Amino acid sequence: MILNKYILLIFLIPALAAFSTAQEKALETITENVLKRHIIFLASDSLQGRALNTKNNGLETAANYLRENAKNIGLKPFENDYFQAFEVQASKLDCKGTSREKSRITYSVHSKNQSPHEKTAQNTELISTQNVVGILEGSDTRLKDECIVFMAHYDHLGTDEEGNIFNGADDNATGCAILLELAEAFSQLTMMPRRSILFLWTTAEETGMLGSQHYAQNPVFPLEKTKAVINIDMAGRVYEPRDSVWKKSPKLVKDFNGIYTLISDFSPELDEITDSACNQLDLVPDKSLPESFFRSSDHHHFHSREIPVLNLSTGYHADYHKVTDKISRIRFDKVKRVADLCILVGFEMANQ
């Protein structure tokens, strides 16, 4: 028995050392400058706030940018073009005779099973949009059919009536940039993760989390093979006194060392790995958010299906959903720390 344990250690120690070296190289790959470049493009005025169903095509420009980067990184495409296309149904509600001055539009994922009457109903429009999906195939012949999903939404709020742009630098150009850098870092490893890693940039989060709903209903990997979903939504701010406008919220933006780690209880391993990674990076995880926050972003559609989720965020700030959410207030050093956390957690989950 002692001899067997000794032999096992002989094989385990080099393997653990190799994993540690791979993690360190992945961390070195992620840089503030590249994160900044991605965020600057996605939050630029030319994209006009990346809103669904606008004439300026800013959302489509963002999708093409993500697709081209995924292609250059070498991710495996989804259905040959990296796009998971679907239709959103926009229904205009007549608010005449009510206290509302204007019509209100509601959005939903369009089902192909709807009746012809529903498809042609008055005040109803079908909008084509897409998630962006790239895959890094796992190295283990048995485990590569399982996956870890990294997710961030790439849409935002467009413009206001005066033409002011909701750039959405923090919400959620930061999350999208982190996914691009994660994909780059993982793809350059000499030792690929055992499980596959799927990078999912979702559309239409701001209009009802529709992109994540569509993916959850039409997953690339079966949901029972999805080991964890890590959703990054707003990851680039550090507390300023002006942010006290959110002091009554349980999710007030954190200081430089703080991070919200909203974790479902479906996977004790995910919780333990996240805590360990935070400790390694001198980050202080905050797990105090109430249950309602599991319904606050794209991770909802996975949590409701009992898939382990981790939502990472630096919190709400004074510029949340305002035209002042601009590049000038992003802390790129904080974005880098969140990206590093994702590397450590994702690497461990993919290799368990």
N, C-alpha and C positions, 0 to 999 in steps of 0.2 A: 504493500500500500504506500509506504514512504517513497519507494522507488518510483511509483506511478506519479505521485505528486511532484517529485523532483523533475521528472521528464516533462510533465505539463508546464512547469515553471520555465523550463528551458525554451519552450515554444511561445509562451505567453509574454515573457519580458521583451523580446525583440518586437513582437507585434504591438505591444503597448507603446514602446518607444517610437515605432513607425507612425502610429496614430497621432502621437503627441507632436512629432515633427510635421506631419501633414497639416495639423491644426495651425501651427505657428506660421507655416508658409501661406496658408489661406488668409490669416490675419494680416500678413505683410502685403498681400495683394490688394487689399481694400485701401483706397487713399481718399483723403478729403477732396483733393483736386478733381478726381473723376466724379465723385458724388456731386460736387458743385456743378460740374459741367452738365450732368444730366438734369439736375434740378433747375438750372438756369434755362435750359431749353424748354422743359415741360411747363414752367411757370412764366414763360415769356408772353409779352403782349400779343404776339403774332398768333398765339393759339386761342386767344379770346375767351379764356376761362374753361375750355375743354368741356362744354356742356352738350348734353344729348339734344339732338334735333334742332340744330342751329345752322344758318346758311353759311357761316364762315368755315365750317369743316375742321375746326380746331381739335375736336375729339378724334377725328379720323387721322389728322396729322400726328397726334400723340400716339395713336395705335400703330401707325406706320413706323414711327421712330422706335417704338419698343420692338416691333417685329424685326426691323433691320439690325438692331443691336443684338437681339436673340440669335439671329442668323449669323452675324459676325462672330459671336462668342462660340458658336458651334452647337447650340442646343438642338435637339431633335424636334422637328416641327410637328404641330398638331394638324393632321389632314393636309400636309404638304405646304401650307402657307402660314402657319402659326395662328390663324384666326379660328375661333369657335363662334361662328356667326349664328345669330338668331334675330327674331323680330320682337320689338316692344310695341304694345298697343297703347296709343295715347287717346284718351277719351275726354272730350271737353264737356264739362258740366255747365248747363245753363243756369246762371245765378241771377237772372232777371227777377225783380220783385223781392229780392232778399237784401240783406244788409251788405252783401258783397258787391263791390262796384264793377268787378270784372269776372270773366269766366275763369273757372279753375280747371286745370288739366290733371287727370290722374293717369298713372302709368302702371302697366302690368306686363309680365311676360306673355307674349302671344302664343296660344296653343294652336297647333295645326288641326286639332280635333274640334275646333269651334264650328258652329253651324254657319252656313252662308249668310244668314241674316246678321249674325254677330259680326262677321267679317266686313259687311258693307253698311253697317249701321251709321246713321248720320252722326256727325261730330266725332267720328272715330278715324284715326290715322294709324297706319302701320309704319314703324321706323326700323330700318335695318341697322344693326350695330354688332359689336363683336367683343368677346374676351380675347386676350392674347395669351397663348399657351406655348411654353417651351419645356422640353424634357431632357434631363440628364439621366441617362440609363444607369442603373446600378450595376455593380461588378459581380455580385454574388448570383449564381445561376438560380438559386432557390429563392432568394429574397428580392430580386430585382422586379418581381411582379407586385411588390408592395411599394408604397411611396410616402414621402414627406411632401406636403404642399406648402410652399411659400406664396403668400397672396398679398396684393395691394391694389386698391382701386385707382384708376387713372383719370376718371372723370371729375368735373367740379361744377361750378354754378353759373358759368358763362359771364354775362354782363347785366348791369342793372338798366333801368329805363333811360338813364342819362348817358349810357354807353361806358360807364366805369367798369373796369375788368376785375372779376374775381379770379386773381391769378392762381390761388390755391397752392402757394409755394410749400407750405407745411401740409396742407390738406389737398392732395396727398402726393405731391411731387416727391416729397422726401421718401415715402414708402416705395414708390416706383423706382427711384434711383437706387435704393438699398437692394431691391431685387435684382437689378441689373448687375450691381457689383458682387452680389452673392453668386450669381450665375457665372460671372467671370472667374471668381475665386475658386469655386468648386470645379469648374471645367479645367483648370490648370493643375489640379492635384495629380501627382504621379500615382497615388493610390486612390482610386475612385471609391465613393461611398458604396456600401453593400446594397442598400435599398436605392431605388430611383428617387430623384428629386424633381418635382414638378413646380415650375414657376408660372404663376397665374396672375395676370394683370386684368382685373375685372372692370367692366363698364357699368354705368348706370347705378352706381352705389347711392349717389345723392338723390336719385328719383325712386328709391325703394329697395336698394340692394338687389337689383334685378339680375346683374351679371353673375353674382355668386349663386343666386337661386337657380339660374339656368345651368350653371356648372354642376351644382349639387344634384340636379335632376338628370344630368347627362354627363357623368364624370368620365374622365379619361381612364383612370384606374377605378375599379369598383370601390365604393366607400368602405366596404369591409376590409379592403386591402390598404386603406389610407391610415397610416400609423399616427399622423398628427397633422394639423393645419395651423400654420403660424401666420397670423394676419398682422401686417404693419400698417397702421393708420395714424398719421400725424406723429412724426418722430424727429422733429428738428428744432424744438424750442427749449429755452431755459427760462425759469421764472424771472420776471421783472416786476417792480412795484405796480406798474400800470395793469398787470394781469389780475389785480385784486378784484376786478369786476366779476371774476368767477369764484370768489372766496366762499360762496355758499354751495358751490358744486363739490361733490366728492372727488372730482377729477381735475382739480386745479393744477396747472402746469408745474412740473417738478423743477428742482434745482439741478445743477450739472451732474450730480451723482445719483439722482432719482430716476426711476422708470416704473411705469405701471405694467404689471405682469398679471393679466387676467387669465387664469388657467382653469379649465374645466376639471372636474374630479374624476373623469373617465380614465385617466392615466396617471397614476402616482409617479411613474418614471419621468414624465414630462415636467412635473413640478420639481422633483429632486434635481434633475439636470439643469433646469433654469436657475434654481437657487445656486447651484455649484458654479455655473457660468457667471452669474452676477458677482459672486464672491471673487472669482478669478479676475474680473475686470474692475473691481471696487465700485460696482453699481449697487444701489440699495433698492431691492424690489418692493413695490407696494402692491399687496394683494387685497386691499381693503374695499375695492369697488363692489357695490351691491349686485345682486343677481340680475337686475334689469340691464346691466351693461353687456350681458351676453346677447342682448337683442339690439345693440347699438351700432353694429357694423357688420361687414360681410361674414364674419365668423358665425353669425347667428344661424345660417342655413346648415352649418356643419354641427354646431353644438346641439341644435334641435334634433339631429339625427344620431346623437350620442357618439360623435367623432371627437377625439381629444383636440382641443383648441388652445392656442396661446395667442392672446392679443397683446401686442407691444405698442405703447404710446407714451409720449412725454407729457400729454395732457392738454386741457383746454386753456387757451390764452385769450387776451383781449382782442385779437384779430381773427378769432374763429368765425368762419362764414362771413367775413367782411372783406371789402376791397383792399384792406390794408394787410392782408396775408401775403406779403411780398418777400422777395429774395433777401432784401436788406436786413430782415429780422431772423433769418435762419442761422443757427449755430451749427456750422458744418462739422465742428469737432464733436458735437453731441450726436449728430447723424452717424458719424464714424463709430462711436461707441455702441449705438444700437445695432449697426451692421455687424460689428464684432460679436455682440451677444448672439445674433442670429446664426453666425458661423458656428460658434461653439455649440449651441443648442441643436442646430440642424445636423451637424456632423455626428454628435453623439446619438441622436434619435435615428439617423440613417444607418448607423453601424451597430446598433444594439443586437 
